[in-house]
Amino acid sequence: MVKYSDNRLDTVFGALADRTRRGILESLAAGDRAVSELAAPHEMSLPGFMKHLRVLEAAGLVARSKAGRVVRCELSAAPLQAAANWMQRYERFWGEKLDALARYLCQQEALQRWNKPQSRQDPSSSSSASTRSRRKKSGARGPTRKS
């Protein structure tokens, strides 16, 4: 099993924790983009947007290059693969647990069908005798007091 640096994974997961940064990565998955093009759909100042880019760069998820006056960004997928490999261990663990739960629930359902008692005609009474309806305990409303 390959071990990944905990600090590196912390940085990657920290970068992925923000919706704006995930949106940037989604845009870059379609191909490299200019910074101004990436910033356009996000309603924030350019300096605020650049902070998000620096976080992604520090995590190794984005590489920047400059061609003249245009700064372009490109997705670097290697750190995402490391995070996916780390999560895969837990996916197997939870997959096994959920499969075991499904088997248990199927067994319980089969047992309930097997042990289910025959239904009665009138579920409100276990007696076979008939009874009359009881009258209501309170009568008509009485006179009210005047103060």
N, C-alpha and C positions, 0 to 999 in steps of 0.2 A: 504494500500500500504506500502511495506517495504522500509524504507529509508536506503541507504548505505552511509557510510562515504565518503564525497567528496575526502578527502585525499587518501583513499584506492583506489577509482576508478581512481584518477589521476595517482597513482603509477602503477596500472594495465595497463591503456591505454598508459602510458609512456613506459612501458616495451614492449607492443605490437607494438609500433611505429617503431621499428627497424626490418629490414628484417632478419638479422642474428638471432635475438631472436625468431622471428616467426618460423624460420627454426628449431631452437632447440626444440621449443614446438611441432612442427610437428613430429620430430624424437621421442620425448618422448611419443607422443600419441600412438605409437606402443608398448611401454613398456619401462622399466627403462634401462639406458645405462651407461656405464663407461664414465667418462669425456673425456678420450682420444678418445673414439669411437665417441662421440658427436662432438669433435673438428676437427676430420679428414676431413670432407667435406668442412670445412670453411677455406679459404686461409688467415690465420692470425696467429700471434704468440700465444702461449699458454697463456701468461699473458693477451693479448688482449681478448682472448676468455673467460678467467676467469672473466674479468670485466662484460661481457655480462651475465654470469651465476650469478654473484652477484646481478645484476639488477633484474633478474628473481626471485632470492631468496628473495630479499627485497620486491618484489610485492606479494610474497607468491605463485608464480606459479610453483616453483621448490623446491623440498626438496632433500638435499644431505645426503648420508650416507656413512660411510667408513667401508670396510671389508678388514682388513689387509692393503695392500698398495694401494688397488683399491678404488677410490671414485666413487660412483654411484649416478646418478641423477634420480629423479622420478617426473612425472607431478602431480601437485596439482591442480585439476580442480575447486575447490570452488571459487576462485577469478574470474575465467572465467564465472562462472554461475552468479555471481553478476553483471559483466559487461553486460552479455547477457540480464539479467532482466532489467537493466537500458536502454539498447538499444531497448528493446521490446516496451517500451512506444512510442518511436519515430517511430518505424516501423508501429504501428497502426495508428499514426497520419498521416504519409506520405501515407500509404495505403488508408486511407479515402480520402485524397486530390487527389491522382492519380485516384481513382475510380470516384470521382466527375468530374475530368477533362475528363476522358473517356466518361462519360455520356454526357457532354457538347459537345464534339467533334462529337459524334454520332448524337446528335440533330442538330448541325450545318450542318453536311453532309446531313441529311434528308431534311432540309430546302433548301439547295442549289439544291438538285435534284428536289424538288417540284417547285422551282421558276426559274429553268433554262430555258432561252428563246430557242425557236426553232432555230436550226442552219440554216444558209443560205448556198446557193450553193457556192458563192464566198465570202470568208471572207474578201477580201482586199477592197471591195467597198460596201457601203450601198445603192448606187444608182443602179437602174435597167438598166440605159443607158450604152451603150458600148462606150469606148473611144479608140482613137488611142494612140500608144506609142509615147512618146515625144522623140525628138532627143536629143542627148547628148549636154550639154551646151558648152563644149570646143571642138575645132576642133583638127586637127593634130598639132603636136608639131612644133613650128616655128624654124627658124635658131638661132643658139647660137651666142653670141657676142664673138669676139676674142679680147683679151686685148693687 
